[in-house]
Amino acid sequence: MKKFWLWVKSLFTTRYKVTVSFNKEWGDSDDRTYITKKIIVQKEKHLKFRNEDGKIVEYRSSAGLNYIIEDYEYGDDL
């Protein structure tokens, strides 16, 4: 029953897959990937969002951030 409810709810909510890299190289061991409910702040040097657990995640950098934001659909691999 819970799976059915999550499926119905997922039809009406948008989720994002956010990948943050701490250097200029994509795909190495320092990259972090999150599934987010809401992007709160998206600027060149500041990124703040709420993850699926409801926790706020925030990244700041004076030199600029390297991140990718993509639409996420349930069932996609991380």
WOMO-V635146 format. One record per residue. N is the residue number from 1. RES is the residue in three letters. SS is DSSP state (H for helix, E for strand, - for the rest). PSI is psi in whole degrees, -180 to 180 (999 if undefined). D_CENTER is the distance of its C-alpha to the mean C-alpha in Angstrom with 2 decimals. Layout:
n=<N | N>
res=<RES | RES>
ss=<SS | SS>
psi=<PSI | PSI>
d_center=<D_CENTER | D_CENTER>
This chain:
n=<1 | 2 | 3 | 4 | 5 | 6 | 7 | 8 | 9 | 10 | 11 | 12 | 13 | 14 | 15 | 16 | 17 | 18 | 19 | 20 | 21 | 22 | 23 | 24 | 25 | 26 | 27 | 28 | 29 | 30 | 31 | 32 | 33 | 34 | 35 | 36 | 37 | 38 | 39 | 40 | 41 | 42 | 43 | 44 | 45 | 46 | 47 | 48 | 49 | 50 | 51 | 52 | 53 | 54 | 55 | 56 | 57 | 58 | 59 | 60 | 61 | 62 | 63 | 64 | 65 | 66 | 67 | 68 | 69 | 70 | 71 | 72 | 73 | 74 | 75 | 76 | 77 | 78>
res=<MET | LYS | LYS | PHE | TRP | LEU | TRP | VAL | LYS | SER | LEU | PHE | THR | THR | ARG | TYR | LYS | VAL | THR | VAL | SER | PHE | ASN | LYS | GLU | TRP | GLY | ASP | SER | ASP | ASP | ARG | THR | TYR | ILE | THR | LYS | LYS | ILE | ILE | VAL | GLN | LYS | GLU | LYS | HIS | LEU | LYS | PHE | ARG | ASN | GLU | ASP | GLY | LYS | ILE | VAL | GLU | TYR | ARG | SER | SER | ALA | GLY | LEU | ASN | TYR | ILE | ILE | GLU | ASP | TYR | GLU | TYR | GLY | ASP | ASP | LEU>
ss=<- | H | H | H | H | H | H | H | H | H | - | - | - | - | E | E | E | E | E | E | E | - | - | - | - | - | - | - | - | - | - | E | E | E | E | E | E | E | E | E | E | E | - | - | - | E | E | E | E | E | E | - | - | - | - | E | E | E | E | E | - | - | - | - | - | E | E | E | E | E | E | E | - | - | - | - | - | ->
psi=<-40 | -39 | -41 | -44 | -43 | -37 | -46 | -44 | -37 | -21 | -23 | -3 | 146 | 131 | 153 | 146 | 115 | 124 | 123 | 129 | 137 | 1 | -171 | -9 | 126 | 142 | 2 | -173 | -15 | -5 | 142 | 140 | 135 | 150 | 124 | 151 | -41 | 136 | 120 | -51 | 130 | 96 | 175 | -38 | 8 | 129 | 126 | 130 | 166 | 124 | -178 | -24 | -3 | 2 | 144 | 128 | 133 | 133 | 135 | 148 | 135 | -23 | -3 | 152 | 152 | 108 | 156 | 132 | 124 | 153 | 143 | 136 | 140 | 137 | -19 | 145 | 149 | 999>
d_center=<26.86 | 23.46 | 21.99 | 23.69 | 22.36 | 18.70 | 19.51 | 21.20 | 18.47 | 15.85 | 18.23 | 17.76 | 14.13 | 11.32 | 7.95 | 5.17 | 4.05 | 2.95 | 6.30 | 8.41 | 12.13 | 14.80 | 17.54 | 18.41 | 18.32 | 15.53 | 15.71 | 17.51 | 17.19 | 15.39 | 12.03 | 9.16 | 6.39 | 4.01 | 4.25 | 4.25 | 7.76 | 8.34 | 7.89 | 11.06 | 12.04 | 11.37 | 14.38 | 15.73 | 16.12 | 13.78 | 10.07 | 9.53 | 7.23 | 8.09 | 6.73 | 8.87 | 11.72 | 12.03 | 11.73 | 10.89 | 9.22 | 10.93 | 11.77 | 15.05 | 17.31 | 20.72 | 20.68 | 17.46 | 13.94 | 12.88 | 9.37 | 8.48 | 6.55 | 7.93 | 9.10 | 8.83 | 12.12 | 13.32 | 15.24 | 13.27 | 13.31 | 10.63>
